[in-house]
């Protein structure tokens, strides 16, 4: 599990760096108020969110692979719900969900076979 946690730390760090670079140090809320929020920022934000959520679980003493998988499934369902929403149809919401789903898949590829 230590190898998985190391990979998740690296992946989370990359996602955070990409998100921070895309916002140039400002929050997504600030960018939205300035009319400078882009789909790329939201995509990066979605990836960063999922990476941080799974890393929190993985860093718990003796995390169980099943717990990580369960949380990945929940995050996937949540973001597929956004993709299928009749209300959250803006390009920003769709990009956020796309980013989150791409990170879910990337993390799944790191998990050992059950």
N, C-alpha and C positions, 0 to 999 in steps of 0.2 A: 504494500500500500504506500510505502514511502516514495517509491518511484512515481506512482500516480500523483501523489501530492506535489512532488517536485515539478512534474509536467504541468499540473494545474496552476501552480504558482507562476510558472513561466508564461503559460497561456493567459492567465489573468493579468499579469504585468503587461503583456503585449496589448491586450484589449484596452486596458486602462490608458496606456501610452497613446494608442491610436485615437481613443475618444478625447483625451486631453488635447492632443495635437489638433484634432478637428474643431474643437471649441476655442482654441487659442486662449485657454485658461478661463474662459467665461462659462457660466452655467447655461444649460439648454434653455432655461426660462429667460435669461438675459438675452440670448440670441433671438428667441421668439419675439420678445418685446421690441427688439431692434429690427425685426423683419429679416434676420440673417440666418434663421434656422434652415438647415438643408437636410435632404434625405440622407446624405452621407453621415452627418452628425447623428441622426436618429439611428441609422444602421449601426454605427459604432457604439452608441449608447446601449442598444439592445444586446450586443455582444458582450459589452462590459458588465451589464446587469447579470446575465446568466453566468458568466465566468465567476463573478464575485459570490453569487448565491451558492454555486456548487463548491467553490473553494472553502467557504465557511463550513459546510458539512464535512468535507474531506479532512479538515484540520482538527476536527473533534477527535479526542482520544479514541483510538480503535474504531474508526468509522466502518460501517458495514457497506459493502459494495451494493447490497440491495437498497440501502437508504439513499445512496447516491443515485441509483437507477430510478427509484421511485420519484425523487425530486426532479430528475431530468424529464421523466414522463409528465409530471405536473407542469413543469415549465413549458414543455412542448404543447400540452393541451391548452394552456393559457394563451400562448402566442398563436396557435392555430385558430383559436377563438377570435383573436384580433383579426387575423387574415380573413376569416369568414364573416366578420361582423358587418351588419348593414349600416352601422353607425360610424365605426372607426375606419372610414374608407379613404381618408386623406393620404397622400403620398408619404407624409411623415410617419403616420401610424403604421402604414404598411412596411416602410423601410425599417422601423423599429422591430416589428415582428420578424421580418426577414433576417435581420441581424441576430436576434435572439435564437431563431431556429437554426441558423448556420452554426452558432456556437454550441447548441445542443448536439448537433450532429458531429461537430469536431470533438467534443468531449466524449461522446459515445465511442468514437474511434480509438480513444485512449484506454477505454475500459477493457480489462481482460475478459476473455470468453467465459461465460458461466458454465 
